[in-house]
Amino acid sequence: MLAALAKITAYAGVPFLLEKYLLSGAVSSIGLSGGSTLMLPRAFGLVILSNLVGCSLTTYYLGFGFVGAARKKYGIKYPTMHAVSSKEGDDAHMFNCAQRVHGNALESLPALLALSIAGGLKHPVACACAGLLWCVARVQWANGYISGDPTRRYESKWAMHVWTSIMILLGASCSTAVSLLAGSSF
């Protein structure tokens, strides 16, 4: 367990260091209605592109590319969400594996997006990298799962990083929260 935590910390450390040395003091302001101004780190745009747009596109790809293709291949008509399977490996089971791939991604997406926004306020590069990692890892996880044997979901080296990306975002969000509570600027 400690070895896995050390690996996660090592992966997470690189984007945080990049932020510290490359982006210190870079701020953009956005004019809001009523004369208010919202100040955001300039690199927050990366969070929007990778985490909000990229992760949303990844879930669409899983929905249309995996579930849509499985519907066509196995003859599962709308509005059927889950097919009745009589044995592992039959058409219904294979469709259900594709459907589960999409469902699992949708289950973690709200937390990923919320953590991205909160953590990205202080650590935009780290959060953007975590979002890109989630996209790659999620597709690799899906490729293993749709094989019909869900235990193969972590066969790719990248697949486990679905959770690494969430941990990076969780750490960045906690850092943002601590800074806000301490009254320090970031």
N, C-alpha and C positions, 0 to 999 in steps of 0.2 A: 504494500500500500504506500509506504514512504517513497519507494522508488518511482511509482507512478506519479505521486505528487511532485517529486523533484523534476520529472520530465515535463509535467504541465507548467511548472514554474519556469523552467528553462525556455519553453516555447513562448510563454507569455512575456518574458523579460525583454525579448528583442524589440517588439513594437513599442513597449513603454520607454526603452532607451532612445529609440528613434524619435519619439515624441519630444522627449526632454531636450535633445540637442538640435533638432531640426525645426521645431515649431514653437519655441518659447516666444510668447508675446504676440503671436499672429491671431488677430481677432477681427471678425467681420460684424458689422451691425446691420440689422434689418429693421427698416421703418415699419411700424405698425399703425393701424388706424388710431386716431385720438392723440397722435403725437408721441406715443411711446416708442422706445427703441429696444430691441432685443439684441444683446451682445452674445455672439457664439464664437467658439474657436473656428478659425478659417477652415481647418481640416474636418469640421463637422459635416461638410458636404460629402466627404468620403463615407461617413456613417450612413448618410441618406442613400448614397448610390449603392454601397455594398450590402448594407443590412436591410434597409427598407425596400429598395428596388430589387437588388440581387436576390435576396432571400424570398421575396414575393414571387419573382420569376421562377425561382427554383421550385417552389410549391406548385406553380402552374405547370411547369414541366413534368413534375411527378404526377399531377392529376391528368393532364392531357396525354403526355407521352407514355406513362406507365399504365394508368387505369383505363384511359380511353383506348389504348392499343389492346389491352387485355379484354375489354368489353367486346371489341371487334373480333379478336382472335378466338375467344371462347364463347361467343354468341350470347352474352349476358345483356339483356335489354334494360333500358331505363324503365322505371325508377328503382330497379333492384340495387340495393346498397351492398348486400352480402349474399352470395349464392350458397345454396345448401349443398354441402360436400359430403359424399359418402365415404371417401377414402383419400388419403394423402396422395397428391400427384394428379388427381383428376382435374378436369377443366374448372370446376367450381373452386377447388382448393387453390389452383394457380391464380384464378381471378381474385380470390380473397387475399392472397399474398400481395398482389399489386395494390388492392384497395387499402390494405393495412400499411403499406409503405407511405401512401399519401396521408392517411389518417394520423400516423405517428408524427409526420412532419408538421401537420396542422396543430397537433397537441402541444408541441414545443414552440411554435411560432409566436404566440402572444408574449410569452416570457422573454423570448429572444429579442423581440422588438422593443419591449419595455426596458429591458436591461441595456439594450443598445443606445436608446435615447438617453437614459440616465447616465450610464458610464461614458458615453461619447461626449458629454459636456466637459469632462476633464481629460479623458483619454481617447480622443477621436481616432487616432491612428491604430491604437491597440484594438479598439472596438471594430473598426473597419476591417482589420486583418482577421479578427475573430468571425466576423460575418462572412467573409470570403471562405474561411476555413469551414464554416458550417455548411455553405453551399456545396463545396467539393465533397466533404465528408458525408453529407446527406445523400448525395447521388451514389456514392460508393456503398453506403449502408443499404440503399435501395437495391442496387445491383445484386448484392448478396441475398437479400430477403426474397426477391422475386424468382430466385432459383427454384422455389417450391419447398426449400428447407430453411425455415427462418433462423436456424442456428448458424447459418452461413452469413448472417448479416454483418458480422465483424471480421470476415475473411480478409478484406482489404485492410492494409495498414492505415488507410485514411479513415475508415468507417468509425473507429472509436473516437475520433476527433470531433464528432458531433457533440460529445459531452465536454471535451476540452474547450471548445469554443464557448459553450454555455458558462463554464467555470471562469474563463477569462472575462466574459461580460459581467458575471456576478462579482468578481473581484474589482473590476473597474467601477461598477455601480456602488459598491461598498466604499471605495475610495472617494467617490464623488460625495456620497452621503456624509462621510466623516469630515470632509473638507467643509461642507455646508454647515454641519453642526458646530464645527470649531470656529466658524466665522472667517476662515481663511479664503483668500482668492485663489483662483486657479486659471 
